[in-house]
């Protein structure tokens, strides 16, 4: 299959997604680039907890390839003085990396986010060590706005946190 032919859909999660969610989320190569809220190993209990959040959250979607959940993407509107911003988060199962899925999924969720939520700014915070995620965000039209030096500490090492952003009037 050529890279440009990988088909996927974004859809709401459902209870029956538990098995594929756990199957693909239980991967250190994914967890190492996410907050500690995404554990490794990733258990059925973790999957049930996530589904209980995701099923009713208006901004969280499953990335579905051939009827199987292979990732997740979400927008998280902020509150208080940050109320016009939403944070973007995503992960994709390792067997599907490099197929152009995430830049397309980001494009879809950005469009959805600006239509659905009263926001003007969407941002993502990739680790400085996650060059692939940085490239994905750039392909999706985000620009690097900031570098927070030694802002992250995971697995015994400090990393910089980058902030990538896109604005409603730029889409």
N, C-alpha and C positions, 0 to 999 in steps of 0.2 A: 504494500500500500504506500503510495506516495504521501509525503508529509501533508500536502494541501488537501488530501482527501479524507483525513480523519474527521468523522462526523460525531457530533455530540449535541446534547441539549441541556439547557439549564431548566430545572424543575424543582418543585417543592419536595422535600424529604418526606418519606413515609416509613411507618414502623417496619415494613418488610425490607427496608434497606440495611438493616442491622448487619447481616452476614457480609455483604460486600463492603460496607463501611469499615468494619473491623479488619477484614482481609487486606484492604489496601492501606488503611491508616496505620497499621501495625508495622512501621518501617522506620528505622533509625534515620535513614537519609532524608526523610520528611521531617521528623520531629526535631532534628538538630537545628533546623532553620525557623522553628516556631517557638512561641512562648512556652513556658512550662505547663500551661493549661492544656497543651497537647502532649500527652505523656508517651513515653516509650518504656516498656511495651504498652500497646494500646489494646485494652481488654474489651470484652462484651459490655461490662459495666460502664466503661468510658463511652462506648458507642451508644448505649441506652441513654446516658446523661446528655450526650450531644443531641441525639434525636429529640429528646424532650424539649430542648431549647430550640432547635432548628425548625421543627415542624410548625411551630406557632410564631416564628419570627418573620416579619415581613421582608427582611433583607437577606435571608440566608437561603441558598439554593444548592442542590446537588448538581454535580457535573456527571452526566449520564452518558455512557457509551454503550450502545447495544443493550439497553435496559439494566445496566449495572452501574452502581455508584462508584466512580473512580476518583472523586475529589469533591471539594466544596468551595464555594465562593460566597462571600457575604459583605454587606455594607452595614456599618454600625453607626447610625446617627449619634452625634454627641449632644451634650446638654450644657446648660448654663451659658457662659460666654462663648463656648465653642459650638453653640446650637446650629450654626449654619455650615458645619462641616460633618463629614462622615468618614470613618476609617474603613478602608478596604482590606480584607484578609482573604487568603485563598491557599489551597494546597491541591496537588494533583498526584495521583499514584505514579510511582517511578516507571512502570512499564509504558506509560503514556507520555513521558517527557519528550520534548523535541518534536512534537507533532503539530504545533501551532494552536493547541487548544486554549491555553491560558490567555494569550493576547486577545483572542476572539471573545472568550468568556468575559474578560475585563471590559472590553468594548460594550458588550451587551449589558453588563450590570451597571456600568457608568451611565449609559442611556436610561436604563430603568431607574437608577437612583435619582438622577436630576429631574425626571418626570414625576417620581413618586414622593420624594421627600423634599421638604422646604430647605434645601441646602444649595450652596454655591461652590463648595470645595470638597473634593474627595482626595484623601491622602492614603498612602501606604508606607509602612516602615520596615523595609527589608534590612536584614543584617548586612554589614559591610562585607562579610565573607560569602554572601549568596549572590554571586555575580549573575547567575542565570535569572534570578528573580528581578534583578535590576534591568537586565536586557528585555525581559518580558514587559516590564512597566514602560520602558522607553518605546518599545514596539507599539504599545497601546496608547501612546501619546502623552505619557506622564513625563515630567521633568524633575530632576533632583533639585530640591529646594534647600536642603540642609544636611549637615553631617554632625551628629552628636558624638563626640569622641569618648570612647570608653563608657558609653551609656548602658551597654549590655554586658551581663555576666552570665555565661551559660557553660556548663560542662567544664568548669575550672578555668575558663579563659575570658578575657575582656575583648569586646568587639565594639566597633563603632556602629551606631544606628543611623541609617539614612532615612530621609523623608522625601518621598516622591509625591507629586501633586498634579492634579488637573482641576480646571475651573469650568464652571457651567458655561461661561461666555466664550470659552475656547473650544468647546466641542461642536 
